[in-house]
Amino acid sequence: MSESEEITLLLGTGCQRPFVEALVSFADKYRSSMTSDLVQKNRKLGTRALIRIARRLAKYPDQADLHTIFSRSVLAEFLPA
């Protein structure tokens, strides 16, 4: 999916444009840093995950600490069940 398509989709959640641009920018950098082996094993920060984050930001704009949100999204697999 292209960046403009992702931005349009995320804006549809009600999330503010600065947050959407930050989400897409970080996701692009994160995705490009992963090797092809890692992408196939565990696809993190896909469009579905970005939609979940954008919905949360739209619902709770006062809790918009992107560093914490990204940390939880990316490192969630290491938490105990």
TITORFI-89769 format. One line per 8 residues: number of its first residue (from 1); for each residue x, y, z of N, C-alpha, C. Coordinates in steps of 0.05 Angstrom, whole numbers. Layout:
<rs>
NUM) X/Y/Z/X/Y/Z/X/Y/Z ~ ...
</rs>
This chain:
<rs>
1) 17/-23/0/0/0/0/18/25/0 ~ 11/44/-16/27/68/-18/23/86/7 ~ 41/104/11/40/122/34/15/139/34 ~ 8/149/11/-16/166/9/-41/151/16 ~ -42/126/7/-66/109/14/-67/104/44 ~ -45/98/56/-44/94/85/-53/119/100 ~ -43/142/91/-51/167/104/-81/172/102 ~ -92/167/79/-121/170/75/-136/152/93
9) -128/127/94/-141/107/111/-139/115/141 ~ -116/124/150/-113/131/178/-128/156/185 ~ -130/175/166/-146/199/171/-175/193/174 ~ -184/171/161/-212/162/164/-219/152/191 ~ -199/147/208/-205/138/235/-211/161/254 ~ -207/186/245/-212/209/261/-187/219/275 ~ -164/207/269/-139/215/281/-130/241/268 ~ -117/258/283/-107/284/273/-84/280/254
17) -82/298/234/-62/295/213/-33/295/223 ~ -25/311/243/3/309/252/10/282/263 ~ -9/269/277/-5/243/288/-3/222/266 ~ -21/225/246/-21/206/223/6/208/208 ~ 15/232/203/40/235/189/64/223/205 ~ 63/227/231/84/215/248/83/185/248 ~ 58/174/249/55/145/248/66/133/222 ~ 58/145/200/67/135/174/97/138/170
25) 108/160/179/136/165/176/152/144/192 ~ 144/140/217/158/121/234/155/93/223 ~ 131/86/214/127/59/203/144/54/179 ~ 147/74/161/163/71/137/193/66/145 ~ 202/82/164/230/78/173/234/51/186 ~ 215/43/202/217/17/216/216/-6/196 ~ 198/-4/177/196/-26/157/221/-28/140 ~ 233/-5/133/256/-6/116/281/-16/131
33) 280/-14/157/303/-24/173/303/-54/177 ~ 280/-67/172/278/-96/176/289/-111/152 ~ 302/-133/157/311/-150/135/288/-166/124 ~ 291/-179/101/269/-194/90/262/-218/107 ~ 281/-230/121/276/-253/138/258/-245/161 ~ 264/-222/173/248/-213/196/220/-205/188 ~ 217/-194/164/190/-185/155/172/-209/152 ~ 182/-231/142/166/-255/138/159/-268/165
41) 177/-267/184/172/-281/209/152/-266/227 ~ 156/-239/229/137/-224/245/134/-196/234 ~ 112/-192/221/106/-166/208/95/-147/229 ~ 111/-128/238/102/-109/258/97/-82/244 ~ 79/-67/256/71/-41/246/61/-42/217 ~ 45/-62/212/31/-63/187/8/-43/187 ~ -7/-42/166/-29/-24/164/-50/-29/186 ~ -56/-53/191/-75/-60/212/-67/-49/239
49) -41/-52/246/-31/-42/272/-32/-11/272 ~ -26/2/250/-28/31/248/-56/41/252 ~ -76/26/241/-104/33/244/-112/31/274 ~ -103/10/287/-109/8/316/-97/31/332 ~ -72/38/325/-59/61/339/-74/87/333 ~ -82/91/308/-96/116/300/-123/117/314 ~ -137/95/316/-163/95/330/-159/102/359 ~ -138/92/372/-133/98/400/-127/128/403
57) -111/138/385/-104/167/387/-128/184/382 ~ -147/176/365/-171/191/360/-189/190/384 ~ -190/167/398/-207/164/421/-196/178/446 ~ -170/176/449/-156/188/473/-134/207/464 ~ -141/230/453/-120/249/444/-103/260/466 ~ -112/259/491/-96/270/513/-74/250/521 ~ -75/225/512/-55/205/518/-38/200/493 ~ -29/220/480/-16/218/454/15/217/457
65) 24/199/474/53/195/476/62/174/456 ~ 70/183/433/76/164/411/99/146/417 ~ 118/155/433/141/137/440/131/113/455 ~ 114/117/475/103/95/490/86/77/473 ~ 69/88/456/51/73/439/68/55/420 ~ 88/66/408/105/50/389/120/29/404 ~ 130/35/428/145/15/444/127/-8/450 ~ 102/-3/458/84/-24/464/77/-41/439
73) 73/-27/417/66/-42/392/88/-60/383 ~ 112/-50/383/135/-65/372/144/-86/391 ~ 143/-81/417/154/-100/437/133/-117/450 ~ 108/-116/440/86/-131/453/91/-161/452 ~ 105/-171/432/110/-199/430/127/-211/452 ~ 142/-193/465/160/-202/486/147/-202/514 ~ 122/-192/515/108/-192/541/97/-221/547 ~ 95/-227/573/84/-253/579/54/-255/572
81) 46/-279/566/18/-283/558/-2/-276/579
</rs>
